[in-house]
Amino acid sequence: MNILEEANNIVNLRSEEKSRMYGPFEEGMDRAALILSGMLGYEVDAVLVYKALIALKLSRESYSHKEDNLLDSVAYLGSMNNYINNKS
């Protein structure tokens, strides 16, 4: 399966399965932003959390290629786009 198709499957087609396990993904990103804001002492939003996760995956990829790094990066990008569109 193409990496973009696989990312779409993760982000858009299996979201209900993941919601049962971990709660809604976008809500989890909002909560992560609240927790990070408390840790840092200033407000950050969920989009920054997405960007940090993408940066982490690309950082890992810079050391050693692993398809999972790229897949997760693309999936986070797609999910971030959905998040931004849903908040607009």
Kinemage of the C-alpha trace (Angstrom):
@kinemage 1
@onewidth
@group {chain A} dominant
@subgroup {mainchain}
@vectorlist {calphas} color= white
{ca met a 1} P 0.000 0.000 0.000
{ca asn a 2} L 1.201 3.509 -0.851
{ca ile a 3} L 2.350 5.518 2.204
{ca leu a 4} L -0.224 8.247 1.463
{ca glu a 5} L -3.036 5.700 1.244
{ca glu a 6} L -1.880 4.125 4.488
{ca ala a 7} L -1.775 7.522 6.215
{ca asn a 8} L -5.283 8.273 4.947
{ca asn a 9} L -6.428 4.941 6.328
{ca ile a 10} L -4.927 5.756 9.721
{ca val a 11} L -6.215 9.324 9.912
{ca asn a 12} L -9.575 9.165 8.188
{ca leu a 13} L -10.781 5.582 7.986
{ca arg a 14} L -9.832 4.037 11.340
{ca ser a 15} L -10.529 6.995 13.615
{ca glu a 16} L -13.464 5.291 15.354
{ca glu a 17} L -11.298 2.309 16.304
{ca lys a 18} L -8.650 4.589 17.825
{ca ser a 19} L -11.294 6.727 19.561
{ca arg a 20} L -12.483 3.714 21.520
{ca met a 21} L -8.937 3.059 22.723
{ca tyr a 22} L -7.578 6.550 23.355
{ca gly a 23} L -10.448 9.001 22.920
{ca pro a 24} L -10.894 11.285 19.911
{ca phe a 25} L -7.490 12.168 18.435
{ca glu a 26} L -8.196 15.889 18.006
{ca glu a 27} L -9.421 16.113 21.600
{ca gly a 28} L -6.225 14.403 22.704
{ca met a 29} L -4.170 17.004 20.871
{ca asp a 30} L -6.127 19.775 22.588
{ca arg a 31} L -5.442 18.138 25.954
{ca ala a 32} L -1.763 17.717 25.131
{ca ala a 33} L -1.619 21.447 24.311
{ca leu a 34} L -3.197 22.278 27.693
{ca ile a 35} L -0.713 20.059 29.524
{ca leu a 36} L 2.237 21.508 27.611
{ca ser a 37} L 0.955 25.032 28.294
{ca gly a 38} L 0.935 24.249 32.012
{ca met a 39} L 4.444 22.849 31.853
{ca leu a 40} L 5.828 25.826 29.930
{ca gly a 41} L 3.892 28.574 31.673
{ca tyr a 42} L 2.552 30.043 28.436
{ca glu a 43} L -0.203 29.024 26.057
{ca val a 44} L 0.424 26.737 23.120
{ca asp a 45} L -2.187 25.316 20.795
{ca ala a 46} L -2.772 21.875 19.338
{ca val a 47} L -1.294 22.912 15.981
{ca leu a 48} L 2.041 23.474 17.709
{ca val a 49} L 1.785 19.997 19.258
{ca tyr a 50} L 1.196 18.517 15.791
{ca lys a 51} L 4.220 20.412 14.459
{ca ala a 52} L 6.379 19.180 17.337
{ca leu a 53} L 5.392 15.567 16.657
{ca ile a 54} L 6.127 15.986 12.951
{ca ala a 55} L 9.510 17.512 13.815
{ca leu a 56} L 10.282 14.580 16.124
{ca lys a 57} L 9.502 12.051 13.400
{ca leu a 58} L 11.609 13.912 10.832
{ca ser a 59} L 14.435 14.204 13.350
{ca arg a 60} L 14.378 10.444 13.841
{ca glu a 61} L 14.352 9.966 10.072
{ca ser a 62} L 17.471 12.138 9.779
{ca tyr a 63} L 19.390 9.518 11.784
{ca ser a 64} L 18.078 6.419 10.098
{ca his a 65} L 15.426 5.719 7.501
{ca lys a 66} L 12.432 3.918 8.876
{ca glu a 67} L 9.189 3.945 6.914
{ca asp a 68} L 7.245 4.396 10.161
{ca asn a 69} L 8.864 7.824 10.624
{ca leu a 70} L 7.602 8.961 7.240
{ca leu a 71} L 4.196 7.348 7.668
{ca asp a 72} L 3.650 9.007 11.039
{ca ser a 73} L 4.833 12.366 9.666
{ca val a 74} L 2.351 12.204 6.792
{ca ala a 75} L -0.430 11.005 9.103
{ca tyr a 76} L 0.229 13.890 11.527
{ca leu a 77} L 0.190 16.339 8.599
{ca gly a 78} L -3.152 14.981 7.420
{ca ser a 79} L -4.602 15.019 10.901
{ca met a 80} L -3.346 18.569 11.479
{ca asn a 81} L -5.027 19.665 8.265
{ca asn a 82} L -8.295 18.059 9.408
{ca tyr a 83} L -7.934 19.754 12.798
{ca ile a 84} L -7.404 23.189 11.246
{ca asn a 85} L -10.324 22.706 8.852
{ca asn a 86} L -12.629 21.526 11.653
{ca lys a 87} L -11.727 24.493 13.882
{ca ser a 88} L -12.357 27.060 11.104
